[in-house]
């Protein structure tokens, strides 16, 4: 995109009170943004309100600095690192899936491998959103990672939001099986709520770098945009809009993941939910979605069958069954302690009552199981058995 054209798009996004809907009406009537700004106020009022028309006739004071920052950001990409791009609604690389939604962003800022950005960054009809709690149970985080691994192995690009918890685990699962430079499709897409010159949360900085090397970082927000709370629910429409369906791994009743699921329904996409323990608050959102018609899934195969995507050989009936280690682990005997623990979070006192073991011996046995990865320690002194996804 040439500097003048980029300036026109940025001016349109910065014009006070002019949202995406009004901007699309203007573009439909007059063409590119430069043509919009050549119109007299009276002509603009045929498409937008008087207040919006007045705003369009004034150059936003922040435009010169933002344009210079954006041009510099594009030009300063490391030649041997991730490439950078800004694409508009009219760009051939703009994802068709988003164009088919009610509120597509005017601009998308992208960062990822040059081989993806040059032609078609977004896989056509091969994306699945995986979202969930920022504070998942140990089993929930493992489910997100294992499902993402299996689903990406079957050819799906995993879309999520780079948040802590389930989002990060889903991105990591896809990256676990990604082969650098070997595919024309992104392993995973992170849709963020800040400008692409920032990473939020900072704890995911290394993960963001890995995604930029083997996937895509995507934002609709101008460079310099901080992590404003209102931006994150809004960006969820892009996560669901890019995807054939949305898989909710764990979610409390007030979770932002339920916003993503609602948007997926409104966009005509599939919604999947993994059930969990009735004792876990992080499962209640998934259970609510299932009651409302979301498809209950117990394995990656369930998702692939619903989307009519053939599974890869060896995927089996579980999200992680492609792993020989997990298959071997599944053959290990349970033992009386695991049998007593079940799959719900449980306190040491409750386990003492169930097993008849003394507390000291029980703590030693739980530590051994924890080191083997078969039991996870939860906040509040609780323990939970780990299962394969």
N, C-alpha and C positions, 0 to 999 in steps of 0.2 A: 504494500500500500504506500503510495507516494505521500510526502509530508502534507501537502495541501489537502488531499483526500482524508488523511488521518485526522487533520485538524478539524475538518467538517464534522466527522463522526464524533469526535470528542466534544465539540461545541454542542452538538445535539444532545448528547448524554448529560452535559452540564447545565443546559438551559433550565432555569428554575420553573418547577411545576409541570414540566413536560415529561411525562412518563413514557414507557415503551409503547403503550397503545396509541397515544397521540402522535408519537414519532412515526409509527408505522403508517398512520393515516397520511401524514405529511409526505413520507417517502412514496407512498402509493400515488399521491396526487402530483408530485413535482419531480420525482426521481431521486438522485443522489443528494446528500446533505448540502453540498455547495449550491445546488439549484434551489433548495428550500430557503437558504439565507439570501438568495437574490430576489425573493418575492416581496412585494409591498405588504404592509401589515393588513391591509384590507383583504388581500388574497389569502393570507394565512388564516384569517378569521373564518374562512369558509370551511376549514378543517378542524380548528381548535378554538378554545375560548379566547376572549379578548385579552385576559391576563396572560395566557400562554403565548399569544401572538406578540404582545409587547415584549415578553421575555426573550422570544426568538429574535427580535430586532436589536437586542443588546448583546455585546460580546461579554461572556462571563469573565470576571476579573481573574479567575484562576486558570483560564485556558492557556495563556502563553507559557506559564511554568509547567503545566501538566503536559503540554505538547512537547516541550523541550525534554522533560524527564522521560517521556515515553520513547521519543526518537533515540535518546541516549541509551536507554535500556535495551532497545532492539539492536542498536549498533554495537553494544559492548558485550554481546554474548561470546563466550569462550569458543573459539573455532573448533576445539576438540571436545567440547562439552555439550550440554543440552542447548538446542536451538530455541529461539523465541519468536513469537508471532502474535499479531493482533488481527483477528478476522471479523468481518462485519456480516450482517444478514445477507448481503449480496455476494459474498465470497463463495466460490464453488466448494471450498473446504468446510463451510458451515454445516453442522450436522443436520441432516434431513429430519431426524427424530425430533429435534428441538423445534424446527420450523413447523412441525405438525402440532405443537402444543399451543395453548392459549396465550402465553406470555413469554415468547423467546427473547433473550437479551439482544440488544442492538450490537454489542461488541463482545467478543470472547478473547481474553488474553490467554496464551498458551505457552507452555514450556515443556519440551521433551526432545527425543531424538530427532535429528534433522530428517531422517528417512520417513518419519511419520508426518512431520509438519509440512513437507513439500507438497504432498499430494492429498491424501485423505486421512487426517488425524484420527477420525472417529470411525470405528468399525460399524458397518451397516447391519443392523438387526443382530448384533452379537454382543450386547452388553447386558449385564445383570447388576443391579444395585444390591449391596449388602450393607445393612445398617443396623444400629442397635445402641445399647446403653454405653455411656461413657464410663460407667462403673460396673462392668459385668462381673458375674461370678467367674471363677477360674474355668469352669466347664463352658460357660458362654463364650469366653475369649477363645478357648480351644476350638469350639464348634465353628466360630467365625473363620479362624485360620484354616481349619481342615476343609470346610465347605468351599472356601475360596480357592484352595489348592486344587481340589477335585474339579470344580467348575471351570477354572482357567485351563486345566489339563484337557478338558473336553472342548476347549475352543472359545470360551466366553471371556470377554474383558470384564474385570470386576470394577464397579464404580462405587465410590464411597466419599466420605467427607473429610478425611485426614484428622478426625477428632481422636481423642484418647479412647481406649477401650475397644469396642467391637470394630469401629472404623479402621483403626490402626492394625488390628489383627487381620482383618480382611485384606487390606493392602499387602501386608506381609505374607499372607498365605499365597496370594497370586505371584508375588515376587519370588517366593521360594522355588517355584517351578518355571519361572521365566528364564529363557536362554537369551542372553544379551545379543542384540544385533541380528537375531535369527528370524524375526517375524515382521510382517508389515502391519501388525495390529499391536496396540498397547496392551501390556500385561494388566495394567490397572490404571484407572483414571481417578484423580483426587480433585473434587470440586470444592474450592475453598471460599471462605467468607471474608478474605482480605485481598489487598493488592498482591500480585505475584512477587513483589519485591520484599514481602514479609512472609514469615512462616508462623502460624499459630495452630496449636500450642508449640512453644519453643522446644518442648521435649521431643517433638516429632521432626526436628530439623534433619537428622540423619535419614529418617524415613522419606522425607520430602526429596532429598538428594537422590535416593535410590529410585523413587518414582520417576523423577525427571530423567533418569538414565534409561529406564525400561518401560515407561508409561507416559502419562500426561498429567501435568498440573494445569488446572483450568480455573479461571475466575472471570466474572462479569464486572468486577470492581476495578476502578482506575488504580494505577500504581500509587502507593502511599496510603491506601485505605486501611485504617486500623481495624482490629477485631471488634467491631461494633455489634452488640447483642442482636439487633434487628436483622443483621445481614445473614445470619446463619439459618434461621427458618426460611428466609427468602431463597437462599441458594439451593434449598432442598428440592425445589421444582426442577432444577437442572439435573440433579442426581437422578430423580425418577424419570424425567423427560428423556434423558439419554438412553434409558434402559428398557429392555423388553419387559422386565418385571423387577420387583423389589422384594428381597428376602430380609425379613426382620428376625434377627437372631435372639436378642433379648431386649426387652423394653418395659420400663415402668409405665404406669397409666398416664403419667405426665410427660413422657419422653418425646423429644423432638422427632424420634423415628416414626412416631405415629402420624406426625405431620407429613413426613415423606410418603408414608403408606397412603394417607388420604389423597395426596396430590397424585400418586400413581393411579389410584382408582379414577380420579377426575380426568386423567389423561388417557384412560382406557388401557392401562397396563395391568399385568398380573401382580398379585400380592401373595407372598408366601410367608409363613410364620412357623418357627420352631417352638413346639410346646416345651414347657419346663416344669420344675417343681411347683406345686401349689403353695409351698412354704416361701418361695422366693419372690420378693417384690418385683425383681427384674423380669419375671415371667408373666406378670399380670397383663401387660400391654399386648403381648403375643396372644394370650388366651382371649383377650377382648377382640383382637383382629380375627381370630378363628371363628368366634361366635358371630362376627359380622360378615363372614363369608370368605376370609382369606384361606388359602389352601394350606392345610397342615402338612408339613414335610418332616420326615425323619432321616432323610438321606439326600445326598446330591443327586442321586438317580431320580428321586421324586421330582426335583426341579427340572431336570433335563427332559424327562418324559412329558411333563406338562408343556414345555416349550418346544417339544418335538425335535429335540436335538439328540443325535445318537451319542451314547456314552462311549468313552474310550475303552478298549479291552482291559479287563482287570479292575475296572472301577468298582464292580460289585454292588452291594446294596448299601454301602455306607459312605459318608463323605470322605473318610480317610482310608478306605479299604485298599487303595492302590499301594499303600505303604506296607512293605513286608514286615517292618518292625511292629506295626500296629496289629497286623494279622497274628504275629507270633505272640504279642502281648495278650490278645484276646483269648489265646489258648491257655494262658496261665491259669492255674486253679485260683478260685476266689478266696478261699480260706474263710474261717468263721467270722473274723473281724469285718472283712469287706461285706460279707453277707448281712451282718448285723447293721452295718452302716447304711446299706441301701444307696439311694441316689439323692436323698434330701440332705440339706445341711443339718448337722447334729452336734450337740455339745458333748464334752467329755463325760459329764455327769450322766447324760442319757445313755451313752455307750457303756459306761460302768454298769448301769442298771440292766442293759440288754445282754451284755456278755458275761457279767459276773467277775470280770477282771478287776484287779486293783488299779487305782489311778496311775501309779508309777509305771507299772508294766504296760498299761494301755498307752501311755504317752510315748514309751519307747517303740511300741509296735506301730503307732501312728507316724512317728518320725521316719521309720524305715519305709513305710508305704509312701510317705511324702517324698523321700529321696528317690524312690523308684518311679515317681510321677503318677502313682495310682490314687493318691489322695491329695487334696489341696487344703491348705489352712486358710480360713476365711476370717474377716474381722469379727470381733465379738467372741473369740474363742471357739468358733465353730469349725467343723471339718466336713468336707464333701468329697465323695468318691468321684473320680474322673472316669468317664467313659469315652469310647471312640465315637466321633461324630457320625 
